[in-house]
């Protein structure tokens, strides 16, 4: 199992709504496919938004990173609708 860290930045002013980390957690699970090998998600609120620790079943770090890039690209629009953007995207 590999761990990939991703950061989501808040795009809306003010603090994140209560429960937003749970919402993002559920959103990622709803869009994940079996091929991406997602095993666990640990969101951590930060001053800029959320850090995500994505535990991934993959043969290498490079594979895990690509699998999570695919997932995060697919959920970009739903994440944006909740006031976040993937850092570096």
C-alpha positions as CSV (number, residue, x, y, z in Angstrom):
1,X,0.0,0.0,0.0
2,X,1.2,3.5,-0.9
3,X,0.2,6.9,0.6
4,X,-0.3,9.9,-1.6
5,X,-0.9,13.3,-0.1
6,X,-3.0,15.8,-1.9
7,X,-4.0,19.4,-0.9
8,X,-7.3,21.0,-1.5
9,X,-7.5,24.8,-1.2
10,X,-10.6,26.7,-0.2
11,X,-11.8,28.9,-3.0
12,X,-14.6,30.6,-1.0
13,X,-14.0,33.3,1.6
14,X,-14.4,32.4,5.3
15,X,-13.9,29.1,7.1
16,X,-15.0,25.8,5.7
17,X,-18.4,24.7,6.7
18,X,-18.7,22.1,9.5
19,X,-18.6,18.6,8.0
20,X,-16.9,19.6,4.8
21,X,-14.1,17.1,5.3
22,X,-16.7,14.3,5.6
23,X,-18.4,15.6,2.5
24,X,-15.1,15.5,0.5
25,X,-14.3,12.1,1.9
26,X,-17.7,10.7,0.7
27,X,-17.4,12.5,-2.7
28,X,-14.0,10.8,-3.4
29,X,-15.5,7.4,-2.5
30,X,-18.5,8.0,-4.7
31,X,-16.2,8.6,-7.7
32,X,-13.4,6.1,-7.1
33,X,-13.2,3.1,-9.3
34,X,-11.8,-0.3,-8.4
35,X,-8.9,0.2,-10.8
36,X,-7.7,3.2,-8.8
37,X,-7.0,1.0,-5.8
38,X,-8.2,3.5,-3.2
39,X,-8.2,1.8,0.2
40,X,-8.5,4.6,2.8
41,X,-8.9,8.4,2.9
42,X,-7.8,10.6,5.8
43,X,-8.8,14.3,5.4
44,X,-7.1,16.8,7.7
45,X,-8.4,20.4,7.9
46,X,-5.7,23.0,7.4
47,X,-5.7,26.8,7.4
48,X,-5.8,26.7,3.5
49,X,-8.4,24.0,3.1
50,X,-7.8,20.2,3.5
51,X,-4.9,17.8,3.2
52,X,-5.9,14.4,2.0
53,X,-3.9,11.3,2.7
54,X,-4.9,8.7,0.2
55,X,-4.0,5.1,0.9
56,X,-3.7,3.3,-2.5
57,X,-3.1,-0.2,-3.6
58,X,-0.4,0.1,-6.2
59,X,2.8,-1.6,-7.4
60,X,4.9,1.6,-7.2
61,X,4.8,5.2,-6.0
62,X,4.5,6.4,-9.6
63,X,1.5,4.1,-10.2
64,X,-0.2,5.3,-7.0
65,X,0.4,8.9,-7.9
66,X,-1.1,8.4,-11.4
67,X,-4.1,6.5,-10.0
68,X,-4.9,9.4,-7.6
69,X,-4.3,12.0,-10.3
70,X,-7.0,10.3,-12.4
71,X,-9.4,10.3,-9.5
72,X,-8.8,13.9,-8.5
73,X,-9.1,15.0,-12.1
74,X,-12.5,13.2,-12.3
75,X,-13.8,14.9,-9.1
76,X,-12.4,18.4,-9.9
77,X,-15.9,19.8,-10.8
78,X,-17.8,18.3,-7.8
79,X,-15.0,19.5,-5.5
80,X,-15.1,23.0,-7.0
81,X,-18.9,23.1,-6.4
82,X,-18.1,22.7,-2.7
83,X,-15.6,25.5,-2.6
84,X,-12.3,23.6,-3.1
85,X,-9.7,23.2,-5.8
86,X,-6.9,20.7,-6.0
87,X,-3.6,22.4,-5.3
88,X,-1.3,22.4,-8.3
89,X,-4.1,21.5,-10.7
